[in-house]
Amino acid sequence: MQLSYKSCKVVENINVFEDIYKLKVEGDYDIKPGQFFMLKCLTEEPILPRPISVHDFEDGYVSFLYQKKGRGTNIMTKLDVNDEIKLTGPLGNGFHTDNIKGKIAVVVGGIGIAPMLYTVKNLKGCDIDLYAGYKDEIYGIDEIKNYVSNIYVATESGKYGYKGYVTDIFSPFEYNAVLCCGPEVMMEKVVKVCRNYATPVFVSMEKHMACGIGACLGCTCETKDGNKRVCKDGPVFYGRDVFIGA
């Protein structure tokens, strides 16, 4: 199976903070929270597309909050308004928001906040608290603050909120479910503490991907049922099923 790419016009591509960018493109899709697209610039290099989670979707526009990490995302930062980019999707298994009810904790680290705006906007009738951890500067919170009841921030530098890790200030005790995305070391801690309280936790995994459809097996992660493909079986997994950091 080969991916079919669609050329879309860039509406916005702004620098949010240092190496964090927000890209908005035209497109009308049926997107589930937590899904992603494979994005490819209209250049010869890099050959492989980049998997980027959906940050938001409304009124025929898809937004991506992404971090400049390497060659592919560096090229993406050069896109201007009215430029074209190829994308295919939505792909993957997202958050099943219809089945998530009650008091919910969303725990993120850094760019892990990217898929959570569209996710919390689709959590209907839930009471949501956001726990967000960063190294020094914070971002992505202004957009999400109108959809959550409380926001708890931790920074390693102590510049904002609690000085330390977001896992230091999070407890799943009062929550019906936890949604988590961020560095694996952070998600591993969240999953372990949720197990102690028997609180359901859903994690959004990130892996390098080549195909985005589960054909190349290049993005596998270990679960209790054997290796699973992050692009096809995930990126969202039930926390009790996946061995994070393995």
C-alpha positions in Angstrom: 0.0 0.0 0.0 1.3 3.4 -1.0 0.3 6.7 0.6 -1.6 9.2 -1.5 -0.5 12.7 -0.8 -2.5 15.9 -1.3 -1.1 19.3 -1.9 -2.4 21.8 0.6 -1.9 25.6 0.8 -0.1 27.1 3.8 -2.2 29.6 5.7 0.1 30.3 8.6 3.6 29.2 9.7 4.7 31.1 12.7 7.5 30.8 15.3 5.8 30.3 18.7 9.0 30.1 20.8 12.6 29.3 19.9 12.3 26.0 18.0 8.5 25.6 18.3 6.4 26.5 15.3 2.7 26.4 14.4 1.7 25.5 10.9 -1.8 25.9 9.6 -3.0 24.5 6.2 -6.2 24.3 4.3 -8.0 20.9 4.4 -11.3 19.3 5.1 -11.0 16.0 6.9 -12.6 13.7 9.4 -10.1 13.8 12.2 -10.2 11.9 15.5 -8.3 13.5 18.4 -4.8 12.1 18.7 -4.4 11.3 15.0 -1.5 12.5 12.9 -0.5 13.4 9.3 2.5 12.6 7.3 3.9 15.9 6.0 6.3 16.4 3.1 7.6 19.6 1.6 7.6 20.1 -2.1 11.4 19.6 -2.3 13.6 16.7 -3.4 15.0 16.4 0.1 14.3 15.0 2.6 12.8 12.0 0.8 10.9 10.7 3.8 7.8 12.6 5.2 7.5 13.6 8.8 4.7 12.5 11.1 3.1 15.4 12.9 0.2 15.2 15.3 -2.9 17.3 14.8 -2.9 20.3 17.1 -6.3 21.7 16.0 -8.9 21.4 13.3 -11.8 23.8 12.6 -13.4 25.6 9.7 -11.5 23.7 7.1 -8.1 24.4 8.5 -5.7 21.9 10.1 -3.0 23.1 12.6 0.2 21.4 13.6 2.4 22.5 16.5 5.8 21.1 15.8 9.4 21.3 17.0 12.3 21.9 14.8 14.5 18.9 15.4 16.3 17.9 12.2 16.5 18.3 8.4 12.8 17.7 7.6 11.3 20.0 10.2 13.9 22.6 9.5 12.7 22.8 5.9 9.1 23.1 7.2 10.0 26.2 9.1 10.9 27.9 5.8 7.3 27.6 4.5 5.6 30.9 3.8 1.9 31.8 3.4 0.5 30.4 0.1 3.3 27.9 -0.3 2.2 24.3 -0.8 2.9 21.2 1.3 2.0 17.6 0.7 0.2 15.7 3.4 -1.7 12.5 3.9 -4.0 11.5 6.7 -5.4 11.5 9.2 -3.6 8.4 10.3 -3.4 6.2 13.4 -5.5 5.3 16.3 -6.3 8.4 18.4 -8.1 9.1 21.7 -11.6 7.6 21.9 -13.1 10.7 23.4 -16.6 9.4 23.4 -15.6 6.7 26.0 -13.8 9.1 28.3 -16.0 10.6 30.9 -15.8 12.3 34.3 -12.9 14.2 35.9 -9.9 14.0 33.5 -6.2 14.8 33.9 -4.2 15.7 30.9 -0.5 15.4 31.6 2.0 16.7 29.1 5.7 17.4 28.8 7.0 20.0 26.3 5.9 19.5 22.8 3.6 16.7 24.1 1.0 19.5 24.5 0.6 19.5 20.7 -2.2 16.9 20.3 -4.0 17.9 23.4 -5.8 21.1 22.2 -8.0 19.3 19.7 -8.4 16.4 22.2 -9.7 18.5 25.1 -12.0 20.4 22.7 -13.6 17.0 21.9 -14.0 15.8 25.5 -17.6 16.7 26.0 -19.1 17.0 29.5 -15.7 16.3 31.2 -14.0 18.3 34.0 -10.4 18.6 32.8 -7.3 19.6 34.6 -4.0 20.2 32.7 -0.6 19.3 34.1 2.2 20.8 31.9 5.9 20.4 32.3 8.7 22.3 30.6 12.4 22.9 30.9 12.2 26.7 31.1 9.7 28.6 28.9 6.0 27.6 28.5 4.0 27.5 25.3 0.7 26.1 24.1 -1.2 26.9 27.3 -3.0 30.1 26.1 -4.9 28.2 23.4 -6.0 25.4 25.7 -6.8 27.3 28.9 -10.4 28.0 27.9 -11.2 24.3 27.7 -9.8 23.2 31.1 -10.8 23.9 34.7 -7.3 24.1 36.2 -3.7 24.4 35.0 -0.7 23.2 37.0 2.7 24.1 35.6 6.2 22.8 36.4 9.5 24.0 35.0 12.8 22.5 35.6 14.4 26.0 35.9 11.6 27.2 38.3 10.9 30.2 36.0 7.2 29.3 36.0 5.1 27.3 38.5 6.6 24.5 40.5 10.4 24.0 40.2 11.0 20.4 39.2 9.1 17.9 37.1 5.4 17.8 36.3 5.3 14.2 37.7 6.3 15.7 41.1 3.0 17.5 41.3 0.6 15.0 39.7 -1.5 12.4 41.4 -4.2 10.4 39.7 -6.1 9.9 42.9 -9.2 12.1 42.1 -9.4 11.4 38.3 -11.5 9.0 36.3 -8.9 8.8 33.5 -5.6 10.3 32.5 -4.4 11.3 29.0 -0.6 11.7 28.6 1.9 12.8 26.0 5.5 13.8 26.3 9.0 12.4 26.9 9.0 8.6 27.5 10.6 9.0 30.9 7.8 11.2 32.0 5.1 9.0 30.6 6.7 6.0 32.2 6.3 7.7 35.6 2.7 8.7 34.9 1.8 5.1 33.9 3.4 3.6 37.0 1.6 6.0 39.4 -1.7 5.4 37.6 -1.3 1.7 38.0 -0.9 2.2 41.7 -4.3 3.9 41.9 -5.9 1.7 39.2 -6.6 4.8 37.2 -7.0 4.3 33.4 -4.3 6.1 31.5 -3.9 6.6 27.8 -0.5 7.5 26.3 0.3 9.0 23.0 3.6 7.6 21.8 6.2 9.2 19.4 8.5 7.2 17.2 10.4 7.8 14.0 8.2 6.7 11.1 8.9 6.0 7.4 5.6 4.9 6.0 2.9 5.9 8.4 0.6 3.0 7.6 2.3 0.0 9.4 4.0 -1.5 6.4 7.6 -1.0 7.2 7.6 -2.0 10.9 10.0 0.8 11.6 8.1 2.3 14.5 7.3 -0.6 16.8 6.9 -0.5 20.5 6.7 -3.3 23.0 3.4 -4.2 24.6 2.0 -7.0 26.7 0.7 -8.5 23.4 4.0 -8.3 21.6 5.4 -5.6 19.3 2.9 -3.1 18.0 3.2 -0.4 15.3 3.0 3.1 16.7 1.7 4.5 13.4 -1.0 1.9 12.8 -1.9 0.4 16.2 -1.2 3.8 18.0 0.0 6.4 18.5 -2.5 6.2 21.4 -2.2 3.1 23.6 -3.8 2.0 26.9 -1.0 2.7 29.4 -1.4 -0.7 31.1 -0.6 -2.5 27.8 2.6 -0.7 26.6 6.1 -1.0 28.0 7.4 2.5 27.8 11.1 2.9 27.6 11.6 -0.7 26.6 
